Amino acid sequence: MPKDPDHVDRTPVEGDVVTPLDLDEAHALTAEIRTAIKDVRTATGRLAAAVRRAHAARIWTVLGYPSWKAYAKAEFNIGRSHAYRLVDQAATAEQLGDALVELGLMSPAGDDFLADLSGRAWREIQGKAQEVAARVADRVTALDGAPDVGQLRELVAQAVEDVRADATVASAPVEPADEAEAFVLWEGSIALRHAPAHLPDDEALAALAAAGYDTDTVRLHAMAARDFARDGNRERLNAFRAALDVPEDEAYGGRQTVVQGRALVDQLLLADWKMGTLFLEIAPARLSDRAAGSILAKAFRSDPRSFESRERLELRRYVITGDHRAYEEWENQALVGV
């Protein structure tokens, strides 16, 4: 039978008219979905545990790969960040299981109720396994007798949700106090693009180096801004500004000279960022350099081929990418009159 020419095969979406279900079929389909969700979560937990074991054993060296990233990409077509998230998930699951065993709430052989947690839940309680276990223990004391597996499953789920809720409140968007803090927040957001928040410091530093943060000082500042953008933590930022990484008897004037130099660099970069932000408002990021250059030249009544027009484009690009090197190249050319 020929198909209706207007008919298009596609997955049904909400609002489509489909074959109705009776009550029994609806219950059966719901049970099937529930089982599938549990199976996916269980499989994810097993996957995470296997990935963690592979990473701990440095499996890439055994199979001849140059790095963990190369192994994950070649064997499974997943990125390094995804692979590390699975490693972290398995570590958190192991920590929570160990804590529950220590409290006498779970057998050393393990129970499958931890598999009920989603990958996102594991990520959000990373580093908080002891806190989750403590909350479970508090709830157990309110029961009459030891909890059965079903009750313990529910208690763990409640404790995890409480910790996740607390983390959500704690990780509310950072509100900069002034223009300078807004600039640092922007710098930190750029650093987080290259070194996501879940990465430990050593991996974050490696990611920043790969992204072009090419000196120890530049990477140190990026890590400080990254902390601030992630959760408002100013500790590392204050230490960088005070040059606590520099010995008191350092050559070229000592720590105070470095403090002054870093403050001057911050002021210069802040000024560049403010100008670049203005140019980006006039010529949005969706525009090509050529179109942006034309709009900016008209706005400032200048020749689009002039050094001033090139400067505006480079500052605009700096705000888009966070990479100041193109602007520095323009400055060098301007100084020699190229």
DAKA-V332359 format. One record per residue. N is the residue number from 1. RES is the residue in one letter. PHI is phi in whole degrees, -180 to 180 (* if undefined). Layout:
# DAKA-V332359
N&RES&PHI ; N&RES&PHI
This chain:
# DAKA-V332359
1&M&* ; 2&P&-67 ; 3&K&-79 ; 4&D&-60 ; 5&P&-61 ; 6&D&-89 ; 7&H&-81 ; 8&V&-126 ; 9&D&-70 ; 10&R&-161 ; 11&T&-73 ; 12&P&-60 ; 13&V&-124 ; 14&E&-57 ; 15&G&105 ; 16&D&-68 ; 17&V&-88 ; 18&V&-126 ; 19&T&-63 ; 20&P&-69 ; 21&L&-106 ; 22&D&-85 ; 23&L&-62 ; 24&D&-63 ; 25&E&-65 ; 26&A&-64 ; 27&H&-64 ; 28&A&-65 ; 29&L&-66 ; 30&T&-63 ; 31&A&-64 ; 32&E&-64 ; 33&I&-65 ; 34&R&-60 ; 35&T&-65 ; 36&A&-64 ; 37&I&-62 ; 38&K&-64 ; 39&D&-63 ; 40&V&-63 ; 41&R&-66 ; 42&T&-64 ; 43&A&-63 ; 44&T&-64 ; 45&G&-63 ; 46&R&-66 ; 47&L&-61 ; 48&A&-61 ; 49&A&-64 ; 50&A&-67 ; 51&V&-65 ; 52&R&-63 ; 53&R&-63 ; 54&A&-64 ; 55&H&-68 ; 56&A&-61 ; 57&A&-86 ; 58&R&51 ; 59&I&-60 ; 60&W&-64 ; 61&T&-71 ; 62&V&-66 ; 63&L&-93 ; 64&G&84 ; 65&Y&-90 ; 66&P&-75 ; 67&S&-159 ; 68&W&-61 ; 69&K&-60 ; 70&A&-64 ; 71&Y&-63 ; 72&A&-63 ; 73&K&-71 ; 74&A&-71 ; 75&E&-84 ; 76&F&-129 ; 77&N&57 ; 78&I&-123 ; 79&G&-79 ; 80&R&-62 ; 81&S&-61 ; 82&H&-62 ; 83&A&-62 ; 84&Y&-69 ; 85&R&-61 ; 86&L&-66 ; 87&V&-60 ; 88&D&-63 ; 89&Q&-62 ; 90&A&-65 ; 91&A&-64 ; 92&T&-65 ; 93&A&-61 ; 94&E&-67 ; 95&Q&-63 ; 96&L&-66 ; 97&G&-60 ; 98&D&-62 ; 99&A&-66 ; 100&L&-69 ; 101&V&-64 ; 102&E&-62 ; 103&L&-83 ; 104&G&77 ; 105&L&-99 ; 106&M&-144 ; 107&S&-75 ; 108&P&-58 ; 109&A&-69 ; 110&G&92 ; 111&D&-130 ; 112&D&-81 ; 113&F&-70 ; 114&L&-67 ; 115&A&-70 ; 116&D&-71 ; 117&L&-79 ; 118&S&-80 ; 119&G&-59 ; 120&R&-65 ; 121&A&-61 ; 122&W&-61 ; 123&R&-64 ; 124&E&-78 ; 125&I&-107 ; 126&Q&-58 ; 127&G&81 ; 128&K&-123 ; 129&A&-60 ; 130&Q&-64 ; 131&E&-66 ; 132&V&-62 ; 133&A&-62 ; 134&A&-64 ; 135&R&-69 ; 136&V&-61 ; 137&A&-60 ; 138&D&-61 ; 139&R&-71 ; 140&V&-63 ; 141&T&-64 ; 142&A&-85 ; 143&L&-90 ; 144&D&-90 ; 145&G&93 ; 146&A&-73 ; 147&P&-75 ; 148&D&-83 ; 149&V&-61 ; 150&G&-63 ; 151&Q&-65 ; 152&L&-65 ; 153&R&-57 ; 154&E&-67 ; 155&L&-65 ; 156&V&-64 ; 157&A&-61 ; 158&Q&-66 ; 159&A&-63 ; 160&V&-63 ; 161&E&-64 ; 162&D&-63 ; 163&V&-67 ; 164&R&-64 ; 165&A&-64 ; 166&D&-62 ; 167&A&-66 ; 168&T&-64 ; 169&V&-65 ; 170&A&-68 ; 171&S&-99 ; 172&A&-59 ; 173&P&-52 ; 174&V&-72 ; 175&E&-104 ; 176&P&-66 ; 177&A&-79 ; 178&D&-156 ; 179&E&-63 ; 180&A&-65 ; 181&E&-70 ; 182&A&-62 ; 183&F&-66 ; 184&V&-64 ; 185&L&-61 ; 186&W&-64 ; 187&E&-58 ; 188&G&-66 ; 189&S&-66 ; 190&I&-66 ; 191&A&-61 ; 192&L&-68 ; 193&R&-64 ; 194&H&-87 ; 195&A&-131 ; 196&P&-54 ; 197&A&-61 ; 198&H&-76 ; 199&L&-74 ; 200&P&-69 ; 201&D&-57 ; 202&D&-65 ; 203&E&-71 ; 204&A&-65 ; 205&L&-62 ; 206&A&-65 ; 207&A&-66 ; 208&L&-66 ; 209&A&-61 ; 210&A&-66 ; 211&A&-85 ; 212&G&107 ; 213&Y&-77 ; 214&D&-97 ; 215&T&-135 ; 216&D&-60 ; 217&T&-66 ; 218&V&-62 ; 219&R&-68 ; 220&L&-62 ; 221&H&-66 ; 222&A&-62 ; 223&M&-65 ; 224&A&-66 ; 225&A&-65 ; 226&R&-62 ; 227&D&-59 ; 228&F&-65 ; 229&A&-69 ; 230&R&-73 ; 231&D&-148 ; 232&G&80 ; 233&N&-73 ; 234&R&-99 ; 235&E&-59 ; 236&R&-71 ; 237&L&-66 ; 238&N&-64 ; 239&A&-66 ; 240&F&-65 ; 241&R&-65 ; 242&A&-85 ; 243&A&56 ; 244&L&-69 ; 245&D&-83 ; 246&V&-106 ; 247&P&-62 ; 248&E&-57 ; 249&D&-97 ; 250&E&-59 ; 251&A&-65 ; 252&Y&64 ; 253&G&104 ; 254&G&81 ; 255&R&-63 ; 256&Q&-62 ; 257&T&-65 ; 258&V&-65 ; 259&V&-57 ; 260&Q&-65 ; 261&G&-64 ; 262&R&-67 ; 263&A&-64 ; 264&L&-65 ; 265&V&-60 ; 266&D&-59 ; 267&Q&-65 ; 268&L&-65 ; 269&L&-67 ; 270&L&-61 ; 271&A&-63 ; 272&D&-63 ; 273&W&-63 ; 274&K&-63 ; 275&M&-67 ; 276&G&-62 ; 277&T&-63 ; 278&L&-62 ; 279&F&-65 ; 280&L&-70 ; 281&E&-67 ; 282&I&-76 ; 283&A&-125 ; 284&P&-58 ; 285&A&-62 ; 286&R&-69 ; 287&L&-82 ; 288&S&-69 ; 289&D&-59 ; 290&R&-63 ; 291&A&-67 ; 292&A&-64 ; 293&G&-60 ; 294&S&-66 ; 295&I&-66 ; 296&L&-67 ; 297&A&-63 ; 298&K&-67 ; 299&A&-64 ; 300&F&-106 ; 301&R&52 ; 302&S&-132 ; 303&D&-73 ; 304&P&-62 ; 305&R&-96 ; 306&S&-77 ; 307&F&-63 ; 308&E&-64 ; 309&S&-66 ; 310&R&-63 ; 311&E&-61 ; 312&R&-62 ; 313&L&-64 ; 314&E&-69 ; 315&L&-69 ; 316&R&-61 ; 317&R&-65 ; 318&Y&-58 ; 319&V&-69 ; 320&I&-73 ; 321&T&-104 ; 322&G&81 ; 323&D&-100 ; 324&H&-88 ; 325&R&-67 ; 326&A&-63 ; 327&Y&-68 ; 328&E&-62 ; 329&E&-63 ; 330&W&-60 ; 331&E&-60 ; 332&N&-63 ; 333&Q&-67 ; 334&A&-64 ; 335&L&-66 ; 336&V&-95 ; 337&G&75 ; 338&V&-73
